[in-house]
Amino acid sequence: MPAYCEDSIMKRGDILEIIYQSKKSEFYKRQVRVILVGETYVKAYCYSRKTVRIFSKDGILAQRRIRSA
């Protein structure tokens, strides 16, 4: 399944809902607050895990903005 990570809607402070596929092929739906958008990853606070996480852009299958910064 191809990744779908649109940088244009990922800005620092935005709250997004993402569908993410882990390296173990597990699927997750997460609400995150974007901290940093790198070339191959997104660093974000994950509200489910209550901690900062690193998400590979290749693993982001869908995203939608919930709130702008």
C-alpha positions as CSV (number, residue, x, y, z in Angstrom):
1,M,0.0,0.0,0.0
2,P,1.6,3.3,-1.0
3,A,2.2,6.0,1.6
4,Y,0.3,9.3,1.5
5,C,2.0,12.0,3.4
6,E,1.2,15.5,2.2
7,D,3.8,18.0,3.6
8,S,1.7,21.0,2.6
9,I,-0.8,20.3,5.4
10,M,1.8,19.4,8.0
11,K,2.9,22.5,9.9
12,R,4.3,22.8,13.4
13,G,1.6,23.0,16.0
14,D,-1.1,21.6,13.7
15,I,-3.2,18.8,15.1
16,L,-3.7,16.0,12.7
17,E,-5.5,12.6,12.6
18,I,-3.3,10.1,10.8
19,I,-3.7,6.5,9.7
20,Y,-0.3,4.9,10.2
21,Q,1.2,1.6,9.3
22,S,4.1,0.5,11.5
23,K,7.2,-1.4,10.3
24,K,5.5,-4.5,11.7
25,S,2.5,-3.9,9.3
26,E,0.2,-2.9,12.2
27,F,-2.3,-0.2,11.5
28,Y,-3.0,2.7,13.9
29,K,-5.3,5.7,13.9
30,R,-3.7,8.5,15.9
31,Q,-4.3,12.2,16.8
32,V,-1.0,14.0,16.9
33,R,0.4,17.6,17.3
34,V,3.2,18.2,14.8
35,I,6.5,19.3,16.3
36,L,8.9,18.9,13.4
37,V,8.5,17.8,9.8
38,G,11.8,16.3,8.4
39,E,12.6,14.9,5.0
40,T,11.6,11.3,5.8
41,Y,9.8,11.6,9.2
42,V,7.4,13.6,11.3
43,K,8.1,14.2,15.0
44,A,4.8,14.7,16.8
45,Y,3.2,14.5,20.2
46,C,0.8,11.5,20.1
47,Y,-2.3,12.0,22.2
48,S,-2.9,8.2,22.4
49,R,0.5,7.4,23.8
50,K,0.9,10.7,25.7
51,T,4.5,11.1,24.5
52,V,6.5,12.4,21.6
53,R,6.8,9.9,18.7
54,I,8.7,9.8,15.4
55,F,6.5,8.7,12.5
56,S,8.1,7.6,9.2
57,K,6.5,9.5,6.3
58,D,6.4,6.2,4.4
59,G,4.1,4.8,7.1
60,I,1.5,7.6,6.9
61,L,-1.3,6.3,4.7
62,A,-3.9,9.0,5.3
63,Q,-4.1,12.3,7.2
64,R,-6.5,15.1,7.8
65,R,-6.1,18.4,9.7
66,I,-8.2,18.7,12.8
67,R,-6.9,22.1,13.9
68,S,-4.4,24.6,12.5
69,A,-1.7,26.1,14.6
